[in-house]
Each structure stands twice: as C-alpha cells, then as structure tokens.
Amino acid sequence: MKIEEFSMYIILHAGDAKSLMHEALQNARNGAFEQTESKMNQATLELLKAHKFQTKFIHEDAKFNLERLPVLLIHAQDHLMTVMAEKNLIEELIMMYRKQHQLEEKIELVVEKIGGL
C-alpha cells in the first residue's frame, strides 16, 4: 500500500470518529445518553481503524526503511492525534452533561414536592 493510501485511510477514519464524537456531544447536550454512548462507541471503533492503519504503516516503514515522509502523512498523523485528544475532552464534557442532567432531574422532583405541599 502506498504512503498516500495509508494517509488517506488515517484521515478518513479519524474524521469519521470526530464527526461521531460531535454527534455524541450534541446528544448529551439534549439528554439522549443512550445515543451518546452508541456514537462514542462507533467513534472509538473508527479511531481503532485509523490506529491500525498507522501501526501498519509503521511496520512497513520499519521493514522497508522508507526514505520520504510526504506532507499528507504528516497531516494524517496530526489529524489523528488531534482527534484522539479531542475525544478525551468530549468524554469529559459528556460526563458533565450527564451530571447536569441528573441534577436537573433531582431539582424537578424537589420542585414538584414543594409545589404539592
């Protein structure tokens, strides 16, 4: 497989993961946590695919001692690492939305009890 193909597969799967993570974040914002989990699981699978291509490329490089690293590969690596870092932040934001949603539910229960007195 050519370096450009490795690069494009890394970009493709990392980009798909990023889109899925942002959908998950939007779902969390709206309180749809089952959909959030599903999207994050799909995103994780896409990142694994990207990582497998990256690993495959590293093995190829070690085996054949490739002499050139095109800008596209550097971009692919940068894109993958950025998406992986973004995943960590999105997971934290989702946890915050989940806690916020739980607190809002508790507040609603308290308000209902007070209103019923």
C-alpha positions as CSV (number, residue, x, y, z in Angstrom):
1,M,0.0,0.0,0.0
2,K,1.3,3.5,-0.9
3,I,2.0,6.1,1.8
4,E,-0.7,8.3,0.4
5,E,-3.3,5.5,0.8
6,F,-2.2,4.9,4.4
7,S,-2.5,8.7,5.0
8,M,-6.0,8.9,3.4
9,Y,-7.3,5.9,5.5
10,I,-6.0,7.5,8.7
11,I,-7.6,10.8,7.8
12,L,-10.9,9.1,6.7
13,H,-11.3,7.1,9.9
14,A,-10.1,9.9,12.2
15,G,-12.5,12.3,10.5
16,D,-15.4,9.9,10.9
17,A,-14.6,9.5,14.6
18,K,-14.6,13.2,15.0
19,S,-18.0,13.6,13.4
20,L,-19.4,10.8,15.6
21,M,-18.0,12.4,18.7
22,H,-19.6,15.7,17.9
23,E,-22.9,14.0,17.3
24,A,-22.5,12.2,20.7
25,L,-21.8,15.6,22.4
26,Q,-24.9,17.1,20.8
27,N,-26.9,14.1,22.0
28,A,-25.5,14.5,25.5
29,R,-26.4,18.2,25.5
30,N,-30.0,17.1,24.7
31,G,-30.1,14.4,27.4
32,A,-30.1,11.5,24.9
33,F,-27.4,9.5,26.7
34,E,-28.2,6.1,25.1
35,Q,-27.5,7.6,21.7
36,T,-24.4,9.4,23.1
37,E,-23.0,6.0,24.2
38,S,-23.7,4.5,20.8
39,K,-22.0,7.3,18.9
40,M,-19.0,7.3,21.2
41,N,-18.6,3.5,20.8
42,Q,-18.7,4.0,17.0
43,A,-16.2,6.8,17.3
44,T,-13.9,4.5,19.3
45,L,-14.1,1.8,16.6
46,E,-13.2,4.4,13.9
47,L,-10.2,5.6,15.9
48,L,-9.1,2.0,16.2
49,K,-9.3,1.6,12.5
50,A,-7.2,4.7,12.0
51,H,-4.7,3.5,14.6
52,K,-4.4,0.1,12.8
53,F,-3.5,1.9,9.6
54,Q,-1.0,3.9,11.4
55,T,0.5,0.8,13.0
56,K,0.6,-1.0,9.7
57,F,2.4,2.0,8.2
58,I,5.0,2.0,11.0
59,H,5.6,-1.7,10.4
60,E,6.0,-1.1,6.7
61,D,8.5,1.7,7.4
62,A,10.5,-0.5,9.8
63,K,10.6,-3.3,7.3
64,F,11.4,-1.3,4.1
65,N,13.1,1.8,5.7
66,L,11.0,4.3,3.7
67,E,13.0,7.4,2.9
68,R,10.4,10.1,2.4
69,L,7.5,11.3,4.5
70,P,5.0,13.2,2.5
71,V,3.2,16.2,3.9
72,L,-0.1,14.2,3.6
73,L,1.2,11.6,6.0
74,I,2.3,14.3,8.5
75,H,-1.2,15.9,8.2
76,A,-2.8,12.4,8.7
77,Q,-0.7,11.9,11.9
78,D,-1.6,15.4,13.2
79,H,-5.2,14.9,12.4
80,L,-5.3,11.5,14.2
81,M,-3.6,12.9,17.3
82,T,-5.8,15.9,17.4
83,V,-9.0,13.8,17.2
84,M,-7.7,11.5,20.0
85,A,-7.0,14.5,22.2
86,E,-10.4,15.9,21.3
87,K,-12.0,12.5,22.3
88,N,-10.7,13.0,25.9
89,L,-12.2,16.4,26.1
90,I,-15.5,15.3,24.7
91,E,-15.7,12.4,27.1
92,E,-15.3,14.9,30.0
93,L,-18.0,17.2,28.5
94,I,-20.4,14.3,28.2
95,M,-19.8,13.4,31.8
96,M,-20.5,17.0,32.8
97,Y,-23.8,17.0,30.8
98,R,-24.8,13.7,32.4
99,K,-24.3,15.1,35.9
100,Q,-26.1,18.3,34.9
101,H,-29.0,16.3,33.6
102,Q,-29.1,14.2,36.8
103,L,-29.1,17.4,38.9
104,E,-31.9,18.9,36.8
105,E,-34.0,15.8,37.4
106,K,-33.4,16.0,41.1
107,I,-34.4,19.7,41.2
108,E,-37.6,18.9,39.3
109,L,-38.5,16.3,41.9
110,V,-37.9,18.7,44.7
111,V,-39.9,21.5,43.0
112,E,-42.8,19.0,42.4
113,K,-42.7,18.0,46.1
114,I,-42.7,21.6,47.3
115,G,-45.4,22.6,44.8
116,G,-47.6,19.7,46.1
117,L,-47.5,20.9,49.7
